[in-house]
Amino acid sequence: MLTALTLAVLQLGLGIYVRNVVHDAAVEGAYHAALADTSLRDGVDRTSQIVTRTVGAAYAGDIAVAETSALGYPAVEVTVRAPLPVIGLLGLPGAMEVSAHAPVESFD
């Protein structure tokens, strides 16, 4: 019983770690895409590189980027849909979705 409880706590910790890594990668990708001299595709590439290096390519398969003004100013939104780790890094595909925003920079 104690072993099962310990493994469950470790799995919960891994799930939280993966979620935080994917979210931080989305934030980094959004800020990179929002730079005045980069494109939206550069933000997707940056996010994909970070996620692939840290938790694996399976978590970097579905990354979307868009320009939005939902927050009252021009912004870039990066959304990552990734598996939710249930047993180790194996998990439910597309069960976890995180998004990040960054204000768009300009040369004006």
The first five atom37 places (N, CA, C, CB, O) and aatype in JSON, in Angstrom:
{
  "aatype": [12, 10, 16, 0, 10, 16, 10, 0, 19, 10, 5, 10, 7, 10, 7, 9, 18, 19, 1, 2, 19, 19, 8, 3, 0, 0, 19, 6, 7, 0, 18, 8, 0, 0, 10, 0, 3, 16, 15, 10, 1, 3, 7, 19, 3, 1, 16, 15, 5, 9, 19, 16, 1, 16, 19, 7, 0, 0, 18, 0, 7, 3, 9, 0, 19, 0, 6, 16, 15, 0, 10, 7, 18, 14, 0, 19, 6, 19, 16, 19, 1, 0, 14, 10, 14, 19, 9, 7, 10, 10, 7, 10, 14, 7, 0, 12, 6, 19, 15, 0, 8, 0, 14, 19, 6, 15, 13, 3],
  "atom_mask": [
    [1, 1, 1, 1, 1],
    [1, 1, 1, 1, 1],
    [1, 1, 1, 1, 1],
    [1, 1, 1, 1, 1],
    [1, 1, 1, 1, 1],
    [1, 1, 1, 1, 1],
    [1, 1, 1, 1, 1],
    [1, 1, 1, 1, 1],
    [1, 1, 1, 1, 1],
    [1, 1, 1, 1, 1],
    [1, 1, 1, 1, 1],
    [1, 1, 1, 1, 1],
    [1, 1, 1, 0, 1],
    [1, 1, 1, 1, 1],
    [1, 1, 1, 0, 1],
    [1, 1, 1, 1, 1],
    [1, 1, 1, 1, 1],
    [1, 1, 1, 1, 1],
    [1, 1, 1, 1, 1],
    [1, 1, 1, 1, 1],
    [1, 1, 1, 1, 1],
    [1, 1, 1, 1, 1],
    [1, 1, 1, 1, 1],
    [1, 1, 1, 1, 1],
    [1, 1, 1, 1, 1],
    [1, 1, 1, 1, 1],
    [1, 1, 1, 1, 1],
    [1, 1, 1, 1, 1],
    [1, 1, 1, 0, 1],
    [1, 1, 1, 1, 1],
    [1, 1, 1, 1, 1],
    [1, 1, 1, 1, 1],
    [1, 1, 1, 1, 1],
    [1, 1, 1, 1, 1],
    [1, 1, 1, 1, 1],
    [1, 1, 1, 1, 1],
    [1, 1, 1, 1, 1],
    [1, 1, 1, 1, 1],
    [1, 1, 1, 1, 1],
    [1, 1, 1, 1, 1],
    [1, 1, 1, 1, 1],
    [1, 1, 1, 1, 1],
    [1, 1, 1, 0, 1],
    [1, 1, 1, 1, 1],
    [1, 1, 1, 1, 1],
    [1, 1, 1, 1, 1],
    [1, 1, 1, 1, 1],
    [1, 1, 1, 1, 1],
    [1, 1, 1, 1, 1],
    [1, 1, 1, 1, 1],
    [1, 1, 1, 1, 1],
    [1, 1, 1, 1, 1],
    [1, 1, 1, 1, 1],
    [1, 1, 1, 1, 1],
    [1, 1, 1, 1, 1],
    [1, 1, 1, 0, 1],
    [1, 1, 1, 1, 1],
    [1, 1, 1, 1, 1],
    [1, 1, 1, 1, 1],
    [1, 1, 1, 1, 1],
    [1, 1, 1, 0, 1],
    [1, 1, 1, 1, 1],
    [1, 1, 1, 1, 1],
    [1, 1, 1, 1, 1],
    [1, 1, 1, 1, 1],
    [1, 1, 1, 1, 1],
    [1, 1, 1, 1, 1],
    [1, 1, 1, 1, 1],
    [1, 1, 1, 1, 1],
    [1, 1, 1, 1, 1],
    [1, 1, 1, 1, 1],
    [1, 1, 1, 0, 1],
    [1, 1, 1, 1, 1],
    [1, 1, 1, 1, 1],
    [1, 1, 1, 1, 1],
    [1, 1, 1, 1, 1],
    [1, 1, 1, 1, 1],
    [1, 1, 1, 1, 1],
    [1, 1, 1, 1, 1],
    [1, 1, 1, 1, 1],
    [1, 1, 1, 1, 1],
    [1, 1, 1, 1, 1],
    [1, 1, 1, 1, 1],
    [1, 1, 1, 1, 1],
    [1, 1, 1, 1, 1],
    [1, 1, 1, 1, 1],
    [1, 1, 1, 1, 1],
    [1, 1, 1, 0, 1],
    [1, 1, 1, 1, 1],
    [1, 1, 1, 1, 1],
    [1, 1, 1, 0, 1],
    [1, 1, 1, 1, 1],
    [1, 1, 1, 1, 1],
    [1, 1, 1, 0, 1],
    [1, 1, 1, 1, 1],
    [1, 1, 1, 1, 1],
    [1, 1, 1, 1, 1],
    [1, 1, 1, 1, 1],
    [1, 1, 1, 1, 1],
    [1, 1, 1, 1, 1],
    [1, 1, 1, 1, 1],
    [1, 1, 1, 1, 1],
    [1, 1, 1, 1, 1],
    [1, 1, 1, 1, 1],
    [1, 1, 1, 1, 1],
    [1, 1, 1, 1, 1],
    [1, 1, 1, 1, 1],
    [1, 1, 1, 1, 1]
  ],
  "atom_positions": [
    [[0.83, -1.19, 0.0], [0.0, 0.0, 0.0], [0.87, 1.26, 0.0], [-0.94, 0.0, 1.21], [0.6, 2.21, -0.73]],
    [[1.91, 1.25, 0.82], [2.81, 2.4, 0.89], [3.55, 2.61, -0.42], [3.81, 2.21, 2.03], [3.78, 3.75, -0.83]],
    [[3.92, 1.52, -1.09], [4.6, 1.62, -2.38], [3.69, 2.25, -3.42], [5.07, 0.24, -2.85], [4.13, 3.11, -4.19]],
    [[2.44, 1.83, -3.46], [1.48, 2.39, -4.41], [1.26, 3.88, -4.15], [0.14, 1.64, -4.34], [1.2, 4.67, -5.09]],
    [[1.15, 4.26, -2.89], [0.98, 5.67, -2.54], [2.2, 6.49, -2.94], [0.72, 5.81, -1.04], [2.07, 7.6, -3.46]],
    [[3.38, 5.94, -2.7], [4.62, 6.64, -3.07], [4.71, 6.82, -4.58], [5.85, 5.88, -2.56], [5.06, 7.9, -5.06]],
    [[4.39, 5.78, -5.34], [4.42, 5.88, -6.79], [3.38, 6.88, -7.31], [4.17, 4.52, -7.42], [3.64, 7.6, -8.27]],
    [[2.22, 6.93, -6.67], [1.19, 7.89, -7.07], [1.65, 9.32, -6.82], [-0.11, 7.61, -6.31], [1.41, 10.2, -7.66]],
    [[2.3, 9.57, -5.7], [2.8, 10.91, -5.41], [3.91, 11.29, -6.41], [3.34, 10.99, -3.95], [3.96, 12.43, -6.88]],
    [[4.79, 10.35, -6.72], [5.84, 10.61, -7.71], [5.24, 10.91, -9.09], [6.8, 9.4, -7.8], [5.71, 11.8, -9.79]],
    [[4.2, 10.17, -9.47], [3.55, 10.41, -10.76], [2.88, 11.78, -10.78], [2.53, 9.31, -11.06], [2.93, 12.48, -11.79]],
    [[2.25, 12.16, -9.69], [1.65, 13.49, -9.6], [2.71, 14.57, -9.74], [0.9, 13.65, -8.26], [2.5, 15.56, -10.44]],
    [[3.85, 14.38, -9.09], [4.95, 15.33, -9.22], [5.46, 15.42, -10.65], [0.0, 0.0, 0.0], [5.76, 16.51, -11.13]],
    [[5.57, 14.27, -11.33], [6.0, 14.26, -12.72], [5.0, 14.99, -13.61], [6.2, 12.83, -13.21], [5.39, 15.75, -14.5]],
    [[3.72, 14.77, -13.36], [2.69, 15.46, -14.15], [2.75, 16.97, -13.97], [0.0, 0.0, 0.0], [2.61, 17.71, -14.94]],
    [[2.95, 17.4, -12.76], [3.06, 18.84, -12.5], [4.32, 19.4, -13.14], [3.06, 19.12, -10.99], [4.29, 20.5, -13.7]],
    [[5.43, 18.66, -13.07], [6.67, 19.09, -13.69], [6.49, 19.25, -15.2], [7.8, 18.09, -13.38], [6.9, 20.27, -15.77]],
    [[5.89, 18.25, -15.85], [5.7, 18.3, -17.3], [4.8, 19.47, -17.67], [5.09, 16.98, -17.82], [5.07, 20.17, -18.64]],
    [[3.74, 19.7, -16.93], [2.85, 20.82, -17.2], [3.59, 22.15, -17.09], [1.66, 20.81, -16.25], [3.42, 23.03, -17.93]],
    [[4.42, 22.3, -16.06], [5.18, 23.54, -15.88], [6.2, 23.74, -16.99], [5.87, 23.53, -14.53], [6.39, 24.86, -17.46]],
    [[6.86, 22.67, -17.4], [7.84, 22.78, -18.49], [7.16, 23.18, -19.79], [8.59, 21.44, -18.67], [7.65, 24.06, -20.51]],
    [[6.04, 22.56, -20.1], [5.32, 22.88, -21.33], [4.8, 24.32, -21.28], [4.16, 21.88, -21.56], [4.85, 25.03, -22.28]],
    [[4.31, 24.74, -20.14], [3.82, 26.12, -20.01], [4.97, 27.12, -20.16], [3.12, 26.32, -18.65], [4.83, 28.12, -20.86]],
    [[6.1, 26.86, -19.51], [7.24, 27.77, -19.64], [7.76, 27.83, -21.07], [8.37, 27.34, -18.69], [8.19, 28.88, -21.54]],
    [[7.72, 26.7, -21.78], [8.12, 26.7, -23.19], [7.15, 27.53, -24.02], [8.18, 25.25, -23.73], [7.57, 28.24, -24.94]],
    [[5.85, 27.46, -23.72], [4.86, 28.27, -24.43], [5.1, 29.76, -24.17], [3.43, 27.88, -24.0], [4.98, 30.58, -25.08]],
    [[5.42, 30.11, -22.93], [5.71, 31.51, -22.6], [6.93, 31.99, -23.38], [5.95, 31.69, -21.08], [6.91, 33.06, -23.98]],
    [[7.99, 31.18, -23.37], [9.21, 31.55, -24.1], [8.93, 31.68, -25.6], [10.32, 30.5, -23.87], [9.42, 32.62, -26.23]],
    [[8.15, 30.76, -26.16], [7.79, 30.84, -27.58], [6.96, 32.06, -27.9], [0.0, 0.0, 0.0], [7.14, 32.68, -28.95]],
    [[6.03, 32.42, -27.01], [5.19, 33.59, -27.24], [6.04, 34.87, -27.21], [4.08, 33.67, -26.19], [5.87, 35.74, -28.07]],
    [[6.92, 34.98, -26.25], [7.77, 36.18, -26.19], [8.72, 36.24, -27.38], [8.58, 36.19, -24.88], [9.01, 37.32, -27.89]],
    [[9.2, 35.09, -27.83], [10.08, 35.08, -29.0], [9.32, 35.47, -30.26], [10.73, 33.7, -29.18], [9.83, 36.24, -31.08]],
    [[8.1, 34.97, -30.43], [7.29, 35.29, -31.61], [6.83, 36.75, -31.59], [6.07, 34.37, -31.69], [6.56, 37.32, -32.64]],
    [[6.75, 37.35, -30.42], [6.27, 38.73, -30.3], [7.36, 39.77, -30.59], [5.72, 38.96, -28.93], [7.07, 40.96, -30.69]],
    [[8.6, 39.33, -30.73], [9.67, 40.28, -31.04], [9.43, 40.9, -32.41], [11.05, 39.58, -31.01], [8.84, 40.28, -33.29]],
    [[9.88, 42.13, -32.58], [9.62, 42.87, -33.81], [10.28, 42.26, -35.04], [10.07, 44.28, -33.66], [9.78, 42.42, -36.15]],
    [[11.39, 41.57, -34.87], [12.11, 41.05, -36.03], [11.98, 39.53, -36.19], [13.56, 41.41, -35.91], [12.83, 38.92, -36.85]],
    [[10.96, 38.91, -35.61], [10.74, 37.47, -35.76], [9.32, 37.22, -36.28], [10.96, 36.74, -34.42], [8.46, 38.1, -36.26]],
    [[9.1, 36.0, -36.73], [7.78, 35.63, -37.23], [7.08, 34.71, -36.22], [7.88, 34.93, -38.61], [7.68, 34.27, -35.24]],
    [[5.82, 34.45, -36.48], [5.06, 33.54, -35.62], [5.65, 32.13, -35.68], [3.57, 33.52, -36.02], [5.65, 31.4, -34.69]],
    [[6.14, 31.75, -36.85], [6.74, 30.42, -37.01], [7.98, 30.26, -36.12], [7.12, 30.18, -38.48], [8.25, 29.17, -35.62]],
    [[8.72, 31.35, -35.92], [9.88, 31.3, -35.03], [9.46, 30.96, -33.6], [10.64, 32.64, -35.05], [10.19, 30.26, -32.89]],
    [[8.31, 31.45, -33.18], [7.8, 31.13, -31.85], [7.43, 29.67, -31.71], [0.0, 0.0, 0.0], [7.68, 29.06, -30.67]],
    [[6.84, 29.1, -32.75], [6.5, 27.67, -32.74], [7.78, 26.85, -32.68], [5.67, 27.29, -34.0], [7.87, 25.89, -31.91]],
    [[8.77, 27.23, -33.48], [10.04, 26.5, -33.48], [10.72, 26.56, -32.12], [10.98, 27.05, -34.55], [11.24, 25.55, -31.64]],
    [[10.73, 27.73, -31.49], [11.37, 27.89, -30.18], [10.66, 27.03, -29.14], [11.35, 29.38, -29.74], [11.32, 26.36, -28.34]],
    [[9.32, 27.05, -29.14], [8.55, 26.24, -28.21], [8.82, 24.76, -28.42], [7.06, 26.52, -28.36], [9.03, 24.01, -27.46]],
    [[8.82, 24.33, -29.68], [9.07, 22.93, -29.99], [10.46, 22.49, -29.55], [8.9, 22.7, -31.48], [10.61, 21.39, -29.01]],
    [[11.45, 23.31, -29.76], [12.81, 22.96, -29.35], [12.9, 22.77, -27.84], [13.8, 24.04, -29.79], [13.52, 21.81, -27.37]],
    [[12.31, 23.67, -27.08], [12.38, 23.59, -25.62], [11.66, 22.36, -25.1], [11.8, 24.86, -24.99], [12.18, 21.64, -24.25]],
    [[10.46, 22.11, -25.6], [9.68, 20.95, -25.14], [10.39, 19.65, -25.53], [8.25, 20.98, -25.74], [10.46, 18.73, -24.72]],
    [[10.9, 19.58, -26.74], [11.59, 18.37, -27.19], [12.83, 18.09, -26.35], [11.98, 18.5, -28.66], [13.08, 16.94, -25.98]],
    [[13.6, 19.12, -26.03], [14.81, 18.92, -25.23], [14.49, 18.48, -23.81], [15.62, 20.19, -25.19], [15.25, 17.7, -23.23]],
    [[13.4, 18.96, -23.24], [13.15, 18.71, -21.82], [12.32, 17.46, -21.56], [12.47, 19.89, -21.22], [12.68, 16.66, -20.69]],
    [[11.23, 17.26, -22.27], [10.36, 16.11, -21.98], [10.13, 15.19, -23.16], [9.05, 16.58, -21.48], [9.52, 14.13, -22.98]],
    [[10.59, 15.53, -24.35], [10.5, 14.62, -25.48], [9.64, 15.14, -26.61], [0.0, 0.0, 0.0], [8.8, 16.02, -26.43]],
    [[9.88, 14.59, -27.78], [9.19, 15.04, -28.99], [7.7, 14.75, -28.99], [9.82, 14.41, -30.2], [6.93, 15.43, -29.67]],
    [[7.27, 13.75, -28.24], [5.84, 13.41, -28.19], [5.01, 14.55, -27.6], [5.62, 12.14, -27.36], [3.82, 14.66, -27.86]],
    [[5.64, 15.39, -26.81], [4.93, 16.5, -26.16], [4.95, 17.76, -27.01], [5.54, 16.79, -24.81], [4.3, 18.75, -26.65]],
    [[5.68, 17.76, -28.13], [5.8, 18.96, -28.96], [5.06, 18.81, -30.28], [7.25, 19.27, -29.22], [5.36, 19.53, -31.24]],
    [[4.12, 17.91, -30.36], [3.46, 17.62, -31.62], [2.39, 18.61, -32.02], [0.0, 0.0, 0.0], [2.17, 18.81, -33.22]],
    [[1.71, 19.23, -31.09], [0.58, 20.1, -31.41], [0.78, 21.48, -30.79], [-0.75, 19.48, -30.92], [0.37, 21.73, -29.66]],
    [[1.43, 22.36, -31.54], [1.7, 23.72, -31.08], [1.06, 24.69, -32.07], [3.25, 23.99, -30.95], [1.32, 24.61, -33.28]],
    [[0.23, 25.58, -31.57], [-0.44, 26.57, -32.41], [-0.08, 27.96, -31.94], [-1.98, 26.36, -32.4], [0.1, 28.2, -30.75]],
    [[0.03, 28.88, -32.88], [0.35, 30.26, -32.55], [-0.58, 31.17, -33.35], [1.86, 30.58, -32.86], [-0.9, 30.89, -34.51]],
    [[-1.0, 32.25, -32.73], [-1.91, 33.19, -33.4], [-1.72, 34.58, -32.82], [-3.38, 32.74, -33.25], [-1.31, 34.75, -31.67]],
    [[-2.03, 35.57, -33.66], [-2.06, 36.94, -33.16], [-3.46, 37.2, -32.64], [-1.67, 37.98, -34.28], [-4.45, 36.79, -33.24]],
    [[-3.55, 37.88, -31.51], [-4.83, 38.14, -30.88], [-4.83, 39.52, -30.25], [-5.15, 37.07, -29.83], [-3.77, 40.1, -30.0]],
    [[-5.99, 40.03, -29.99], [-6.11, 41.28, -29.24], [-7.14, 41.11, -28.13], [-6.5, 42.45, -30.18], [-7.77, 42.08, -27.7]],
    [[-7.3, 39.9, -27.68], [-8.31, 39.57, -26.67], [-8.03, 40.25, -25.34], [-8.38, 38.07, -26.48], [-8.95, 40.48, -24.55]],
    [[-6.78, 40.58, -25.07], [-6.44, 41.2, -23.79], [-6.45, 42.72, -23.85], [-5.08, 40.73, -23.34], [-6.08, 43.38, -22.89]],
    [[-6.89, 43.28, -24.98], [-6.98, 44.72, -25.12], [-5.78, 45.35, -25.8], [0.0, 0.0, 0.0], [-5.72, 46.57, -25.93]],
    [[-4.83, 44.56, -26.22], [-3.66, 45.05, -26.93], [-3.21, 43.95, -27.88], [-2.49, 45.46, -25.93], [-3.53, 42.78, -27.67]],
    [[-2.48, 44.3, -28.93], [-2.0, 43.26, -29.85], [-1.06, 42.3, -29.11], [-1.29, 43.89, -31.07], [-0.12, 42.73, -28.45]],
    [[-1.33, 41.03, -29.25], [-0.54, 40.03, -28.54], [-0.38, 38.78, -29.39], [-1.18, 39.68, -27.19], [-1.09, 38.59, -30.38]],
    [[0.56, 37.96, -28.99], [0.77, 36.65, -29.6], [0.36, 35.6, -28.58], [2.27, 36.45, -30.06], [0.72, 35.69, -27.41]],
    [[-0.4, 34.62, -29.04], [-0.83, 33.53, -28.16], [-0.26, 32.22, -28.68], [-2.38, 33.46, -28.07], [-0.45, 31.87, -29.85]],
    [[0.43, 31.5, -27.83], [0.95, 30.17, -28.17], [0.18, 29.16, -27.34], [2.51, 30.07, -27.9], [0.09, 29.28, -26.11]],
    [[-0.38, 28.16, -28.01], [-1.14, 27.11, -27.34], [-0.47, 25.76, -27.63], [-2.63, 27.1, -27.81], [-0.17, 25.44, -28.78]],
    [[-0.24, 25.0, -26.58], [0.38, 23.68, -26.71], [-0.59, 22.64, -26.15], [1.77, 23.61, -25.97], [-1.04, 22.74, -25.01]],
    [[-0.91, 21.65, -26.99], [-1.71, 20.51, -26.55], [-0.76, 19.33, -26.47], [-2.93, 20.23, -27.52], [-0.1, 18.98, -27.45]],
    [[-0.7, 18.72, -25.31], [0.27, 17.64, -25.09], [-0.4, 16.53, -24.29], [1.53, 18.16, -24.35], [-1.46, 16.73, -23.7]],
    [[0.22, 15.35, -24.29], [-0.31, 14.26, -23.48], [-0.22, 14.57, -21.98], [0.43, 12.97, -23.79], [0.71, 15.24, -21.54]],
    [[-1.16, 14.09, -21.24], [-1.12, 14.19, -19.78], [-0.47, 12.91, -19.26], [-2.56, 14.4, -19.16], [-1.05, 11.83, -19.41]],
    [[0.72, 13.0, -18.65], [1.41, 11.78, -18.22], [0.63, 11.04, -17.13], [2.81, 12.11, -17.72], [0.3, 11.62, -16.1]],
    [[0.35, 9.75, -17.39], [-0.41, 8.94, -16.44], [0.48, 7.86, -15.83], [-1.62, 8.31, -17.13], [0.44, 7.62, -14.63]],
    [[1.28, 7.21, -16.68], [2.22, 6.18, -16.21], [3.59, 6.56, -16.78], [1.79, 4.72, -16.66], [3.85, 6.36, -17.96]],
    [[4.44, 7.1, -15.94], [5.71, 7.63, -16.42], [5.41, 8.79, -17.35], [0.0, 0.0, 0.0], [4.63, 9.67, -17.01]],
    [[6.03, 8.8, -18.53], [5.73, 9.84, -19.51], [4.67, 9.41, -20.51], [6.99, 10.23, -20.25], [4.34, 10.17, -21.41]],
    [[4.14, 8.2, -20.36], [3.05, 7.74, -21.22], [1.75, 8.33, -20.71], [2.97, 6.18, -21.27], [1.5, 8.36, -19.5]],
    [[0.92, 8.8, -21.64], [-0.29, 9.43, -21.14], [-1.39, 9.54, -22.17], [0.0, 0.0, 0.0], [-1.32, 8.96, -23.25]],
    [[-2.38, 10.3, -21.81], [-3.55, 10.53, -22.65], [-3.24, 11.63, -23.65], [-4.78, 10.89, -21.79], [-2.98, 12.76, -23.25]],
    [[-3.26, 11.33, -24.96], [-2.92, 12.33, -25.96], [-3.88, 13.52, -25.94], [-2.9, 11.7, -27.34], [-5.1, 13.34, -25.9]],
    [[-3.33, 14.71, -25.98], [-4.13, 15.93, -26.07], [-4.91, 16.29, -24.83], [0.0, 0.0, 0.0], [-5.75, 17.19, -24.89]],
    [[-4.68, 15.63, -23.71], [-5.46, 15.88, -22.51], [-5.01, 17.13, -21.76], [-5.37, 14.69, -21.59], [-5.75, 17.66, -20.93]],
    [[-3.81, 17.61, -22.05], [-3.3, 18.79, -21.36], [-3.16, 19.92, -22.39], [-1.92, 18.49, -20.65], [-2.57, 19.73, -23.45]],
    [[-3.69, 21.07, -22.06], [-3.59, 22.23, -22.95], [-3.15, 23.44, -22.14], [-4.94, 22.51, -23.68], [-3.77, 23.78, -21.13]],
    [[-2.09, 24.08, -22.58], [-1.61, 25.29, -21.93], [-1.46, 26.38, -22.99], [-0.25, 25.05, -21.18], [-1.2, 26.09, -24.15]],
    [[-1.63, 27.62, -22.57], [-1.43, 28.73, -23.51], [-0.74, 29.88, -22.8], [-2.79, 29.19, -24.1], [-0.8, 30.01, -21.57]],
    [[-0.07, 30.69, -23.59], [0.67, 31.83, -23.06], [0.52, 33.0, -24.02], [2.17, 31.48, -22.85], [0.36, 32.82, -25.23]],
    [[0.57, 34.2, -23.48], [0.43, 35.42, -24.26], [1.65, 36.31, -24.06], [-0.86, 36.18, -23.87], [2.3, 36.27, -23.02]],
    [[1.94, 37.11, -25.08], [3.02, 38.1, -24.99], [2.63, 39.3, -25.84], [4.39, 37.49, -25.45], [2.1, 39.12, -26.94]],
    [[2.87, 40.51, -25.36], [2.55, 41.7, -26.15], [3.46, 41.81, -27.37], [2.66, 42.97, -25.27], [4.66, 41.53, -27.29]],
    [[2.89, 42.23, -28.48], [3.64, 42.34, -29.73], [4.51, 43.6, -29.67], [2.67, 42.38, -30.96], [4.05, 44.68, -29.3]],
    [[5.77, 43.44, -30.03], [6.69, 44.58, -30.1], [6.71, 45.13, -31.52], [8.12, 44.17, -29.65], [6.39, 44.42, -32.48]],
    [[7.08, 46.4, -31.64], [7.21, 47.0, -32.97], [8.36, 47.97, -32.96], [5.9, 47.72, -33.39], [8.88, 48.34, -31.9]],
    [[8.78, 48.39, -34.16], [9.88, 49.35, -34.27], [9.38, 50.8, -34.17], [10.63, 49.15, -35.6], [10.18, 51.73, -34.2]],
    [[8.07, 50.99, -34.04], [7.51, 52.35, -33.96], [7.84, 53.05, -32.68], [6.02, 52.31, -34.11], [7.43, 54.2, -32.48]]
  ]
}
